[in-house]
């Protein structure tokens, strides 16, 4: 399973890409996405299971959009 993203990470990155973000770098198991119109970056970890709710909220806060339903 090495080199594969979890379903959660794929869903988060796709949602961010729909919002105009794109993947700039991958450092270890962390996918860094940026958006030219917003300062900073959001980082999505590559978990083996569902991430803690605090991690999801942090990514939502950085991205400025909801990832949860």
mmCIF file as Biopython writes it, N, C-alpha, C and O atoms, coordinates in Angstrom:
data_model
#
loop_
_atom_site.group_PDB
_atom_site.id
_atom_site.type_symbol
_atom_site.label_atom_id
_atom_site.label_alt_id
_atom_site.label_comp_id
_atom_site.label_asym_id
_atom_site.label_entity_id
_atom_site.label_seq_id
_atom_site.pdbx_PDB_ins_code
_atom_site.Cartn_x
_atom_site.Cartn_y
_atom_site.Cartn_z
_atom_site.occupancy
_atom_site.B_iso_or_equiv
_atom_site.auth_seq_id
_atom_site.auth_asym_id
_atom_site.pdbx_PDB_model_num
ATOM 1   N N  . UNK A ? 1  ? 0.818   -1.189 0.000  1.0 0.0 1  A 1 
ATOM 2   C CA . UNK A ? 1  ? 0.000   0.000  0.000  1.0 0.0 1  A 1 
ATOM 3   C C  . UNK A ? 1  ? 0.864   1.256  0.000  1.0 0.0 1  A 1 
ATOM 4   O O  . UNK A ? 1  ? 0.335   2.366  0.067  1.0 0.0 1  A 1 
ATOM 5   N N  . UNK A ? 2  ? 2.145   1.103  -0.072 1.0 0.0 2  A 1 
ATOM 6   C CA . UNK A ? 2  ? 3.039   2.259  -0.057 1.0 0.0 2  A 1 
ATOM 7   C C  . UNK A ? 2  ? 2.785   3.146  -1.262 1.0 0.0 2  A 1 
ATOM 8   O O  . UNK A ? 2  ? 2.588   2.657  -2.374 1.0 0.0 2  A 1 
ATOM 9   N N  . UNK A ? 3  ? 2.790   4.459  -1.033 1.0 0.0 3  A 1 
ATOM 10  C CA . UNK A ? 3  ? 2.605   5.405  -2.120 1.0 0.0 3  A 1 
ATOM 11  C C  . UNK A ? 3  ? 1.157   5.720  -2.448 1.0 0.0 3  A 1 
ATOM 12  O O  . UNK A ? 3  ? 0.890   6.563  -3.305 1.0 0.0 3  A 1 
ATOM 13  N N  . UNK A ? 4  ? 0.220   5.062  -1.788 1.0 0.0 4  A 1 
ATOM 14  C CA . UNK A ? 4  ? -1.188  5.323  -2.063 1.0 0.0 4  A 1 
ATOM 15  C C  . UNK A ? 4  ? -1.749  6.270  -1.014 1.0 0.0 4  A 1 
ATOM 16  O O  . UNK A ? 4  ? -1.382  6.213  0.160  1.0 0.0 4  A 1 
ATOM 17  N N  . UNK A ? 5  ? -2.642  7.137  -1.457 1.0 0.0 5  A 1 
ATOM 18  C CA . UNK A ? 5  ? -3.323  8.040  -0.533 1.0 0.0 5  A 1 
ATOM 19  C C  . UNK A ? 5  ? -4.549  7.332  0.015  1.0 0.0 5  A 1 
ATOM 20  O O  . UNK A ? 5  ? -5.121  6.465  -0.645 1.0 0.0 5  A 1 
ATOM 21  N N  . UNK A ? 6  ? -4.948  7.702  1.218  1.0 0.0 6  A 1 
ATOM 22  C CA . UNK A ? 6  ? -6.188  7.166  1.760  1.0 0.0 6  A 1 
ATOM 23  C C  . UNK A ? 6  ? -7.360  7.836  1.052  1.0 0.0 6  A 1 
ATOM 24  O O  . UNK A ? 6  ? -7.202  8.889  0.435  1.0 0.0 6  A 1 
ATOM 25  N N  . UNK A ? 7  ? -8.523  7.228  1.142  1.0 0.0 7  A 1 
ATOM 26  C CA . UNK A ? 7  ? -9.716  7.795  0.509  1.0 0.0 7  A 1 
ATOM 27  C C  . UNK A ? 7  ? -10.011 9.178  1.080  1.0 0.0 7  A 1 
ATOM 28  O O  . UNK A ? 7  ? -10.464 10.063 0.355  1.0 0.0 7  A 1 
ATOM 29  N N  . UNK A ? 8  ? -9.755  9.372  2.380  1.0 0.0 8  A 1 
ATOM 30  C CA . UNK A ? 8  ? -10.008 10.669 2.999  1.0 0.0 8  A 1 
ATOM 31  C C  . UNK A ? 8  ? -9.115  11.738 2.393  1.0 0.0 8  A 1 
ATOM 32  O O  . UNK A ? 8  ? -9.588  12.827 2.064  1.0 0.0 8  A 1 
ATOM 33  N N  . UNK A ? 9  ? -7.824  11.439 2.240  1.0 0.0 9  A 1 
ATOM 34  C CA . UNK A ? 9  ? -6.895  12.419 1.677  1.0 0.0 9  A 1 
ATOM 35  C C  . UNK A ? 9  ? -7.265  12.766 0.246  1.0 0.0 9  A 1 
ATOM 36  O O  . UNK A ? 9  ? -7.224  13.935 -0.138 1.0 0.0 9  A 1 
ATOM 37  N N  . UNK A ? 10 ? -7.625  11.768 -0.546 1.0 0.0 10 A 1 
ATOM 38  C CA . UNK A ? 10 ? -8.029  12.008 -1.936 1.0 0.0 10 A 1 
ATOM 39  C C  . UNK A ? 10 ? -9.250  12.923 -1.970 1.0 0.0 10 A 1 
ATOM 40  O O  . UNK A ? 10 ? -9.295  13.863 -2.763 1.0 0.0 10 A 1 
ATOM 41  N N  . UNK A ? 11 ? -10.242 12.655 -1.116 1.0 0.0 11 A 1 
ATOM 42  C CA . UNK A ? 11 ? -11.463 13.469 -1.088 1.0 0.0 11 A 1 
ATOM 43  C C  . UNK A ? 11 ? -11.154 14.909 -0.683 1.0 0.0 11 A 1 
ATOM 44  O O  . UNK A ? 11 ? -11.710 15.844 -1.258 1.0 0.0 11 A 1 
ATOM 45  N N  . UNK A ? 12 ? -10.280 15.095 0.295  1.0 0.0 12 A 1 
ATOM 46  C CA . UNK A ? 12 ? -9.934  16.448 0.751  1.0 0.0 12 A 1 
ATOM 47  C C  . UNK A ? 12 ? -9.211  17.209 -0.348 1.0 0.0 12 A 1 
ATOM 48  O O  . UNK A ? 12 ? -9.541  18.363 -0.623 1.0 0.0 12 A 1 
ATOM 49  N N  . UNK A ? 13 ? -8.233  16.580 -0.977 1.0 0.0 13 A 1 
ATOM 50  C CA . UNK A ? 13 ? -7.478  17.264 -2.025 1.0 0.0 13 A 1 
ATOM 51  C C  . UNK A ? 13 ? -8.374  17.599 -3.210 1.0 0.0 13 A 1 
ATOM 52  O O  . UNK A ? 13 ? -8.242  18.676 -3.791 1.0 0.0 13 A 1 
ATOM 53  N N  . UNK A ? 14 ? -9.286  16.697 -3.583 1.0 0.0 14 A 1 
ATOM 54  C CA . UNK A ? 14 ? -10.215 16.980 -4.685 1.0 0.0 14 A 1 
ATOM 55  C C  . UNK A ? 14 ? -11.130 18.150 -4.330 1.0 0.0 14 A 1 
ATOM 56  O O  . UNK A ? 14 ? -11.388 19.009 -5.173 1.0 0.0 14 A 1 
ATOM 57  N N  . UNK A ? 15 ? -11.622 18.193 -3.090 1.0 0.0 15 A 1 
ATOM 58  C CA . UNK A ? 15 ? -12.488 19.298 -2.664 1.0 0.0 15 A 1 
ATOM 59  C C  . UNK A ? 15 ? -11.726 20.620 -2.704 1.0 0.0 15 A 1 
ATOM 60  O O  . UNK A ? 15 ? -12.273 21.638 -3.129 1.0 0.0 15 A 1 
ATOM 61  N N  . UNK A ? 16 ? -10.478 20.612 -2.267 1.0 0.0 16 A 1 
ATOM 62  C CA . UNK A ? 16 ? -9.675  21.831 -2.298 1.0 0.0 16 A 1 
ATOM 63  C C  . UNK A ? 16 ? -9.374  22.248 -3.736 1.0 0.0 16 A 1 
ATOM 64  O O  . UNK A ? 16 ? -9.375  23.440 -4.043 1.0 0.0 16 A 1 
ATOM 65  N N  . UNK A ? 17 ? -9.115  21.284 -4.621 1.0 0.0 17 A 1 
ATOM 66  C CA . UNK A ? 17 ? -8.858  21.607 -6.029 1.0 0.0 17 A 1 
ATOM 67  C C  . UNK A ? 17 ? -10.085 22.234 -6.682 1.0 0.0 17 A 1 
ATOM 68  O O  . UNK A ? 17 ? -9.952  23.142 -7.503 1.0 0.0 17 A 1 
ATOM 69  N N  . UNK A ? 18 ? -11.280 21.761 -6.325 1.0 0.0 18 A 1 
ATOM 70  C CA . UNK A ? 18 ? -12.513 22.358 -6.863 1.0 0.0 18 A 1 
ATOM 71  C C  . UNK A ? 18 ? -12.647 23.811 -6.420 1.0 0.0 18 A 1 
ATOM 72  O O  . UNK A ? 18 ? -13.269 24.625 -7.103 1.0 0.0 18 A 1 
ATOM 73  N N  . UNK A ? 19 ? -12.059 24.125 -5.274 1.0 0.0 19 A 1 
ATOM 74  C CA . UNK A ? 19 ? -12.128 25.482 -4.733 1.0 0.0 19 A 1 
ATOM 75  C C  . UNK A ? 19 ? -10.964 26.354 -5.218 1.0 0.0 19 A 1 
ATOM 76  O O  . UNK A ? 19 ? -10.810 27.484 -4.755 1.0 0.0 19 A 1 
ATOM 77  N N  . UNK A ? 20 ? -10.148 25.844 -6.142 1.0 0.0 20 A 1 
ATOM 78  C CA . UNK A ? 20 ? -9.068  26.643 -6.706 1.0 0.0 20 A 1 
ATOM 79  C C  . UNK A ? 20 ? -7.688  26.390 -6.123 1.0 0.0 20 A 1 
ATOM 80  O O  . UNK A ? 20 ? -6.728  27.047 -6.526 1.0 0.0 20 A 1 
ATOM 81  N N  . UNK A ? 21 ? -7.558  25.454 -5.183 1.0 0.0 21 A 1 
ATOM 82  C CA . UNK A ? 21 ? -6.270  25.121 -4.596 1.0 0.0 21 A 1 
ATOM 83  C C  . UNK A ? 21 ? -5.569  24.107 -5.492 1.0 0.0 21 A 1 
ATOM 84  O O  . UNK A ? 21 ? -6.227  23.377 -6.233 1.0 0.0 21 A 1 
ATOM 85  N N  . UNK A ? 22 ? -4.247  24.058 -5.431 1.0 0.0 22 A 1 
ATOM 86  C CA . UNK A ? 22 ? -3.518  23.012 -6.143 1.0 0.0 22 A 1 
ATOM 87  C C  . UNK A ? 22 ? -2.355  22.520 -5.286 1.0 0.0 22 A 1 
ATOM 88  O O  . UNK A ? 22 ? -1.822  23.248 -4.449 1.0 0.0 22 A 1 
ATOM 89  N N  . UNK A ? 23 ? -1.979  21.263 -5.520 1.0 0.0 23 A 1 
ATOM 90  C CA . UNK A ? 23 ? -0.929  20.644 -4.730 1.0 0.0 23 A 1 
ATOM 91  C C  . UNK A ? 23 ? 0.428   21.193 -5.142 1.0 0.0 23 A 1 
ATOM 92  O O  . UNK A ? 23 ? 0.825   21.098 -6.304 1.0 0.0 23 A 1 
ATOM 93  N N  . UNK A ? 24 ? 1.127   21.763 -4.181 1.0 0.0 24 A 1 
ATOM 94  C CA . UNK A ? 24 ? 2.441   22.342 -4.466 1.0 0.0 24 A 1 
ATOM 95  C C  . UNK A ? 24 ? 3.562   21.374 -4.129 1.0 0.0 24 A 1 
ATOM 96  O O  . UNK A ? 24 ? 4.544   21.283 -4.865 1.0 0.0 24 A 1 
ATOM 97  N N  . UNK A ? 25 ? 3.429   20.656 -3.032 1.0 0.0 25 A 1 
ATOM 98  C CA . UNK A ? 25 ? 4.506   19.773 -2.597 1.0 0.0 25 A 1 
ATOM 99  C C  . UNK A ? 25 ? 3.957   18.648 -1.736 1.0 0.0 25 A 1 
ATOM 100 O O  . UNK A ? 25 ? 2.853   18.730 -1.198 1.0 0.0 25 A 1 
ATOM 101 N N  . UNK A ? 26 ? 4.746   17.609 -1.623 1.0 0.0 26 A 1 
ATOM 102 C CA . UNK A ? 26 ? 4.459   16.509 -0.710 1.0 0.0 26 A 1 
ATOM 103 C C  . UNK A ? 26 ? 5.719   16.296 0.111  1.0 0.0 26 A 1 
ATOM 104 O O  . UNK A ? 26 ? 6.796   16.056 -0.434 1.0 0.0 26 A 1 
ATOM 105 N N  . UNK A ? 27 ? 5.575   16.385 1.418  1.0 0.0 27 A 1 
ATOM 106 C CA . UNK A ? 27 ? 6.698   16.171 2.320  1.0 0.0 27 A 1 
ATOM 107 C C  . UNK A ? 27 ? 6.365   14.979 3.198  1.0 0.0 27 A 1 
ATOM 108 O O  . UNK A ? 27 ? 5.532   15.078 4.099  1.0 0.0 27 A 1 
ATOM 109 N N  . UNK A ? 28 ? 7.002   13.872 2.941  1.0 0.0 28 A 1 
ATOM 110 C CA . UNK A ? 28 ? 6.686   12.662 3.690  1.0 0.0 28 A 1 
ATOM 111 C C  . UNK A ? 28 ? 5.253   12.260 3.405  1.0 0.0 28 A 1 
ATOM 112 O O  . UNK A ? 28 ? 4.918   11.924 2.269  1.0 0.0 28 A 1 
ATOM 113 N N  . UNK A ? 29 ? 4.405   12.290 4.419  1.0 0.0 29 A 1 
ATOM 114 C CA . UNK A ? 29 ? 3.010   11.906 4.241  1.0 0.0 29 A 1 
ATOM 115 C C  . UNK A ? 29 ? 2.067   13.110 4.265  1.0 0.0 29 A 1 
ATOM 116 O O  . UNK A ? 29 ? 0.861   12.942 4.445  1.0 0.0 29 A 1 
ATOM 117 N N  . UNK A ? 30 ? 2.599   14.317 4.087  1.0 0.0 30 A 1 
ATOM 118 C CA . UNK A ? 30 ? 1.778   15.523 4.121  1.0 0.0 30 A 1 
ATOM 119 C C  . UNK A ? 30 ? 1.714   16.172 2.744  1.0 0.0 30 A 1 
ATOM 120 O O  . UNK A ? 30 ? 2.742   16.427 2.118  1.0 0.0 30 A 1 
ATOM 121 N N  . UNK A ? 31 ? 0.493   16.435 2.280  1.0 0.0 31 A 1 
ATOM 122 C CA . UNK A ? 31 ? 0.262   17.059 0.981  1.0 0.0 31 A 1 
ATOM 123 C C  . UNK A ? 31 ? -0.023  18.541 1.217  1.0 0.0 31 A 1 
ATOM 124 O O  . UNK A ? 31 ? -0.983  18.889 1.904  1.0 0.0 31 A 1 
ATOM 125 N N  . UNK A ? 32 ? 0.809   19.412 0.648  1.0 0.0 32 A 1 
ATOM 126 C CA . UNK A ? 32 ? 0.689   20.857 0.841  1.0 0.0 32 A 1 
ATOM 127 C C  . UNK A ? 32 ? 0.005   21.458 -0.384 1.0 0.0 32 A 1 
ATOM 128 O O  . UNK A ? 32 ? 0.460   21.274 -1.513 1.0 0.0 32 A 1 
ATOM 129 N N  . UNK A ? 33 ? -1.085  22.173 -0.152 1.0 0.0 33 A 1 
ATOM 130 C CA . UNK A ? 33 ? -1.820  22.809 -1.244 1.0 0.0 33 A 1 
ATOM 131 C C  . UNK A ? 33 ? -1.815  24.319 -1.034 1.0 0.0 33 A 1 
ATOM 132 O O  . UNK A ? 33 ? -1.839  24.800 0.099  1.0 0.0 33 A 1 
ATOM 133 N N  . UNK A ? 34 ? -1.785  25.061 -2.141 1.0 0.0 34 A 1 
ATOM 134 C CA . UNK A ? 34 ? -1.810  26.519 -2.067 1.0 0.0 34 A 1 
ATOM 135 C C  . UNK A ? 34 ? -2.855  27.051 -3.037 1.0 0.0 34 A 1 
ATOM 136 O O  . UNK A ? 34 ? -3.320  26.346 -3.932 1.0 0.0 34 A 1 
ATOM 137 N N  . UNK A ? 35 ? -3.207  28.308 -2.834 1.0 0.0 35 A 1 
ATOM 138 C CA . UNK A ? 35 ? -4.147  28.993 -3.712 1.0 0.0 35 A 1 
ATOM 139 C C  . UNK A ? 35 ? -3.598  30.388 -3.956 1.0 0.0 35 A 1 
ATOM 140 O O  . UNK A ? 35 ? -3.347  31.128 -3.005 1.0 0.0 35 A 1 
ATOM 141 N N  . UNK A ? 36 ? -3.407  30.757 -5.218 1.0 0.0 36 A 1 
ATOM 142 C CA . UNK A ? 36 ? -2.794  32.053 -5.530 1.0 0.0 36 A 1 
ATOM 143 C C  . UNK A ? 36 ? -3.520  33.256 -4.921 1.0 0.0 36 A 1 
ATOM 144 O O  . UNK A ? 36 ? -2.886  34.269 -4.626 1.0 0.0 36 A 1 
ATOM 145 N N  . UNK A ? 37 ? -4.839  33.158 -4.730 1.0 0.0 37 A 1 
ATOM 146 C CA . UNK A ? 37 ? -5.593  34.301 -4.233 1.0 0.0 37 A 1 
ATOM 147 C C  . UNK A ? 37 ? -5.670  34.369 -2.712 1.0 0.0 37 A 1 
ATOM 148 O O  . UNK A ? 37 ? -6.193  35.341 -2.167 1.0 0.0 37 A 1 
ATOM 149 N N  . UNK A ? 38 ? -5.157  33.353 -2.015 1.0 0.0 38 A 1 
ATOM 150 C CA . UNK A ? 38 ? -5.182  33.349 -0.557 1.0 0.0 38 A 1 
ATOM 151 C C  . UNK A ? 38 ? -3.764  33.157 -0.033 1.0 0.0 38 A 1 
ATOM 152 O O  . UNK A ? 38 ? -2.997  32.380 -0.602 1.0 0.0 38 A 1 
ATOM 153 N N  . UNK A ? 39 ? -3.406  33.851 1.039  1.0 0.0 39 A 1 
ATOM 154 C CA . UNK A ? 39 ? -2.063  33.672 1.593  1.0 0.0 39 A 1 
ATOM 155 C C  . UNK A ? 39 ? -1.944  32.340 2.334  1.0 0.0 39 A 1 
ATOM 156 O O  . UNK A ? 39 ? -2.937  31.800 2.820  1.0 0.0 39 A 1 
ATOM 157 N N  . UNK A ? 40 ? -0.737  31.826 2.411  1.0 0.0 40 A 1 
ATOM 158 C CA . UNK A ? 40 ? -0.481  30.615 3.173  1.0 0.0 40 A 1 
ATOM 159 C C  . UNK A ? 40 ? -0.818  29.353 2.411  1.0 0.0 40 A 1 
ATOM 160 O O  . UNK A ? 40 ? -1.115  29.382 1.217  1.0 0.0 40 A 1 
ATOM 161 N N  . UNK A ? 41 ? -0.765  28.248 3.127  1.0 0.0 41 A 1 
ATOM 162 C CA . UNK A ? 41 ? -1.022  26.943 2.538  1.0 0.0 41 A 1 
ATOM 163 C C  . UNK A ? 41 ? -1.853  26.113 3.500  1.0 0.0 41 A 1 
ATOM 164 O O  . UNK A ? 41 ? -1.893  26.390 4.699  1.0 0.0 41 A 1 
ATOM 165 N N  . UNK A ? 42 ? -2.510  25.103 2.972  1.0 0.0 42 A 1 
ATOM 166 C CA . UNK A ? 42 ? -3.225  24.128 3.790  1.0 0.0 42 A 1 
ATOM 167 C C  . UNK A ? 42 ? -2.480  22.810 3.633  1.0 0.0 42 A 1 
ATOM 168 O O  . UNK A ? 42 ? -1.958  22.516 2.558  1.0 0.0 42 A 1 
ATOM 169 N N  . UNK A ? 43 ? -2.429  22.024 4.687  1.0 0.0 43 A 1 
ATOM 170 C CA . UNK A ? 43 ? -1.711  20.758 4.655  1.0 0.0 43 A 1 
ATOM 171 C C  . UNK A ? 43 ? -2.661  19.631 5.021  1.0 0.0 43 A 1 
ATOM 172 O O  . UNK A ? 43 ? -3.301  19.658 6.071  1.0 0.0 43 A 1 
ATOM 173 N N  . UNK A ? 44 ? -2.744  18.632 4.136  1.0 0.0 44 A 1 
ATOM 174 C CA . UNK A ? 44 ? -3.584  17.460 4.382  1.0 0.0 44 A 1 
ATOM 175 C C  . UNK A ? 44 ? -2.673  16.272 4.665  1.0 0.0 44 A 1 
ATOM 176 O O  . UNK A ? 44 ? -1.908  15.864 3.791  1.0 0.0 44 A 1 
ATOM 177 N N  . UNK A ? 45 ? -2.741  15.708 5.872  1.0 0.0 45 A 1 
ATOM 178 C CA . UNK A ? 45 ? -1.915  14.541 6.171  1.0 0.0 45 A 1 
ATOM 179 C C  . UNK A ? 45 ? -2.448  13.311 5.451  1.0 0.0 45 A 1 
ATOM 180 O O  . UNK A ? 45 ? -3.610  13.281 5.047  1.0 0.0 45 A 1 
ATOM 181 N N  . UNK A ? 46 ? -1.620  12.315 5.291  1.0 0.0 46 A 1 
ATOM 182 C CA . UNK A ? 46 ? -2.002  11.068 4.634  1.0 0.0 46 A 1 
ATOM 183 C C  . UNK A ? 46 ? -2.221  10.028 5.732  1.0 0.0 46 A 1 
ATOM 184 O O  . UNK A ? 46 ? -1.322  9.242  6.030  1.0 0.0 46 A 1 
ATOM 185 N N  . UNK A ? 47 ? -3.409  10.022 6.333  1.0 0.0 47 A 1 
ATOM 186 C CA . UNK A ? 47 ? -3.656  9.121  7.462  1.0 0.0 47 A 1 
ATOM 187 C C  . UNK A ? 47 ? -3.953  7.698  7.014  1.0 0.0 47 A 1 
ATOM 188 O O  . UNK A ? 47 ? -4.327  7.458  5.866  1.0 0.0 47 A 1 
ATOM 189 N N  . UNK A ? 48 ? -3.784  6.768  7.930  1.0 0.0 48 A 1 
ATOM 190 C CA . UNK A ? 48 ? -4.151  5.381  7.666  1.0 0.0 48 A 1 
ATOM 191 C C  . UNK A ? 48 ? -5.598  5.127  8.083  1.0 0.0 48 A 1 
ATOM 192 O O  . UNK A ? 48 ? -6.175  4.098  7.731  1.0 0.0 48 A 1 
ATOM 193 N N  . UNK A ? 49 ? -6.170  6.039  8.812  1.0 0.0 49 A 1 
ATOM 194 C CA . UNK A ? 49 ? -7.564  5.940  9.217  1.0 0.0 49 A 1 
ATOM 195 C C  . UNK A ? 49 ? -8.139  7.346  9.201  1.0 0.0 49 A 1 
ATOM 196 O O  . UNK A ? 49 ? -7.424  8.296  8.879  1.0 0.0 49 A 1 
ATOM 197 N N  . UNK A ? 50 ? -9.406  7.502  9.537  1.0 0.0 50 A 1 
ATOM 198 C CA . UNK A ? 50 ? -10.018 8.828  9.553  1.0 0.0 50 A 1 
ATOM 199 C C  . UNK A ? 50 ? -9.284  9.727  10.546 1.0 0.0 50 A 1 
ATOM 200 O O  . UNK A ? 50 ? -8.944  9.294  11.647 1.0 0.0 50 A 1 
ATOM 201 N N  . UNK A ? 51 ? -9.042  10.973 10.156 1.0 0.0 51 A 1 
ATOM 202 C CA . UNK A ? 51 ? -8.298  11.892 11.027 1.0 0.0 51 A 1 
ATOM 203 C C  . UNK A ? 51 ? -9.172  12.413 12.161 1.0 0.0 51 A 1 
ATOM 204 O O  . UNK A ? 51 ? -10.398 12.339 12.085 1.0 0.0 51 A 1 
ATOM 205 N N  . UNK A ? 52 ? -8.553  12.934 13.203 1.0 0.0 52 A 1 
ATOM 206 C CA . UNK A ? 52 ? -9.318  13.554 14.283 1.0 0.0 52 A 1 
ATOM 207 C C  . UNK A ? 52 ? -10.075 14.773 13.751 1.0 0.0 52 A 1 
ATOM 208 O O  . UNK A ? 52 ? -9.642  15.403 12.786 1.0 0.0 52 A 1 
ATOM 209 N N  . UNK A ? 53 ? -11.190 15.099 14.372 1.0 0.0 53 A 1 
ATOM 210 C CA . UNK A ? 53 ? -12.025 16.210 13.923 1.0 0.0 53 A 1 
ATOM 211 C C  . UNK A ? 53 ? -11.243 17.524 13.968 1.0 0.0 53 A 1 
ATOM 212 O O  . UNK A ? 53 ? -11.484 18.409 13.146 1.0 0.0 53 A 1 
ATOM 213 N N  . UNK A ? 54 ? -10.315 17.665 14.910 1.0 0.0 54 A 1 
ATOM 214 C CA . UNK A ? 54 ? -9.511  18.884 14.995 1.0 0.0 54 A 1 
ATOM 215 C C  . UNK A ? 54 ? -8.647  19.092 13.760 1.0 0.0 54 A 1 
ATOM 216 O O  . UNK A ? 54 ? -8.438  20.227 13.331 1.0 0.0 54 A 1 
ATOM 217 N N  . UNK A ? 55 ? -8.144  18.007 13.188 1.0 0.0 55 A 1 
ATOM 218 C CA . UNK A ? 55 ? -7.344  18.098 11.964 1.0 0.0 55 A 1 
ATOM 219 C C  . UNK A ? 55 ? -8.202  18.578 10.807 1.0 0.0 55 A 1 
ATOM 220 O O  . UNK A ? 55 ? -7.780  19.420 10.016 1.0 0.0 55 A 1 
ATOM 221 N N  . UNK A ? 56 ? -9.409  18.037 10.713 1.0 0.0 56 A 1 
ATOM 222 C CA . UNK A ? 56 ? -10.334 18.441 9.647  1.0 0.0 56 A 1 
ATOM 223 C C  . UNK A ? 56 ? -10.692 19.914 9.800  1.0 0.0 56 A 1 
ATOM 224 O O  . UNK A ? 56 ? -10.703 20.655 8.818  1.0 0.0 56 A 1 
ATOM 225 N N  . UNK A ? 57 ? -10.983 20.340 11.020 1.0 0.0 57 A 1 
ATOM 226 C CA . UNK A ? 57 ? -11.332 21.747 11.259 1.0 0.0 57 A 1 
ATOM 227 C C  . UNK A ? 57 ? -10.178 22.681 10.913 1.0 0.0 57 A 1 
ATOM 228 O O  . UNK A ? 57 ? -10.395 23.759 10.359 1.0 0.0 57 A 1 
ATOM 229 N N  . UNK A ? 58 ? -8.948  22.269 11.239 1.0 0.0 58 A 1 
ATOM 230 C CA . UNK A ? 58 ? -7.780  23.100 10.927 1.0 0.0 58 A 1 
ATOM 231 C C  . UNK A ? 58 ? -7.641  23.291 9.420  1.0 0.0 58 A 1 
ATOM 232 O O  . UNK A ? 58 ? -7.373  24.398 8.955  1.0 0.0 58 A 1 
ATOM 233 N N  . UNK A ? 59 ? -7.823  22.218 8.660  1.0 0.0 59 A 1 
ATOM 234 C CA . UNK A ? 59 ? -7.731  22.318 7.201  1.0 0.0 59 A 1 
ATOM 235 C C  . UNK A ? 59 ? -8.851  23.205 6.670  1.0 0.0 59 A 1 
ATOM 236 O O  . UNK A ? 59 ? -8.620  24.024 5.780  1.0 0.0 59 A 1 
ATOM 237 N N  . UNK A ? 60 ? -10.066 23.051 7.207  1.0 0.0 60 A 1 
ATOM 238 C CA . UNK A ? 60 ? -11.190 23.897 6.788  1.0 0.0 60 A 1 
ATOM 239 C C  . UNK A ? 60 ? -10.903 25.366 7.083  1.0 0.0 60 A 1 
ATOM 240 O O  . UNK A ? 60 ? -11.188 26.234 6.257  1.0 0.0 60 A 1 
ATOM 241 N N  . UNK A ? 61 ? -10.347 25.644 8.246  1.0 0.0 61 A 1 
ATOM 242 C CA . UNK A ? 61 ? -10.045 27.024 8.634  1.0 0.0 61 A 1 
ATOM 243 C C  . UNK A ? 61 ? -9.003  27.628 7.691  1.0 0.0 61 A 1 
ATOM 244 O O  . UNK A ? 61 ? -9.156  28.766 7.247  1.0 0.0 61 A 1 
ATOM 245 N N  . UNK A ? 62 ? -7.957  26.880 7.385  1.0 0.0 62 A 1 
ATOM 246 C CA . UNK A ? 62 ? -6.912  27.373 6.482  1.0 0.0 62 A 1 
ATOM 247 C C  . UNK A ? 62 ? -7.441  27.562 5.067  1.0 0.0 62 A 1 
ATOM 248 O O  . UNK A ? 62 ? -7.066  28.512 4.381  1.0 0.0 62 A 1 
ATOM 249 N N  . UNK A ? 63 ? -8.323  26.646 4.626  1.0 0.0 63 A 1 
ATOM 250 C CA . UNK A ? 63 ? -8.843  26.704 3.261  1.0 0.0 63 A 1 
ATOM 251 C C  . UNK A ? 63 ? -9.987  27.700 3.128  1.0 0.0 63 A 1 
ATOM 252 O O  . UNK A ? 63 ? -10.255 28.200 2.035  1.0 0.0 63 A 1 
ATOM 253 N N  . UNK A ? 64 ? -10.662 27.991 4.238  1.0 0.0 64 A 1 
ATOM 254 C CA . UNK A ? 64 ? -11.792 28.910 4.178  1.0 0.0 64 A 1 
ATOM 255 C C  . UNK A ? 64 ? -13.037 28.282 3.583  1.0 0.0 64 A 1 
ATOM 256 O O  . UNK A ? 64 ? -13.914 28.991 3.089  1.0 0.0 64 A 1 
ATOM 257 N N  . UNK A ? 65 ? -13.126 26.949 3.624  1.0 0.0 65 A 1 
ATOM 258 C CA . UNK A ? 65 ? -14.309 26.268 3.105  1.0 0.0 65 A 1 
ATOM 259 C C  . UNK A ? 65 ? -14.561 25.001 3.908  1.0 0.0 65 A 1 
ATOM 260 O O  . UNK A ? 65 ? -13.656 24.460 4.542  1.0 0.0 65 A 1 
ATOM 261 N N  . UNK A ? 66 ? -15.806 24.537 3.872  1.0 0.0 66 A 1 
ATOM 262 C CA . UNK A ? 66 ? -16.196 23.340 4.603  1.0 0.0 66 A 1 
ATOM 263 C C  . UNK A ? 66 ? -15.860 22.096 3.798  1.0 0.0 66 A 1 
ATOM 264 O O  . UNK A ? 66 ? -16.122 22.042 2.597  1.0 0.0 66 A 1 
ATOM 265 N N  . UNK A ? 67 ? -15.286 21.101 4.452  1.0 0.0 67 A 1 
ATOM 266 C CA . UNK A ? 67 ? -14.979 19.830 3.813  1.0 0.0 67 A 1 
ATOM 267 C C  . UNK A ? 67 ? -15.935 18.745 4.283  1.0 0.0 67 A 1 
ATOM 268 O O  . UNK A ? 67 ? -16.078 17.701 3.646  1.0 0.0 67 A 1 
ATOM 269 N N  . UNK A ? 68 ? -16.590 19.013 5.415  1.0 0.0 68 A 1 
ATOM 270 C CA . UNK A ? 68 ? -17.534 18.034 5.958  1.0 0.0 68 A 1 
ATOM 271 C C  . UNK A ? 68 ? -18.924 18.323 5.430  1.0 0.0 68 A 1 
ATOM 272 O O  . UNK A ? 68 ? -19.229 19.442 5.018  1.0 0.0 68 A 1 
ATOM 273 N N  . UNK A ? 69 ? -19.763 17.295 5.447  1.0 0.0 69 A 1 
ATOM 274 C CA . UNK A ? 69 ? -21.151 17.478 5.007  1.0 0.0 69 A 1 
ATOM 275 C C  . UNK A ? 69 ? -22.015 17.892 6.143  1.0 0.0 69 A 1 
ATOM 276 O O  . UNK A ? 69 ? -23.216 18.093 5.964  1.0 0.0 69 A 1 
#
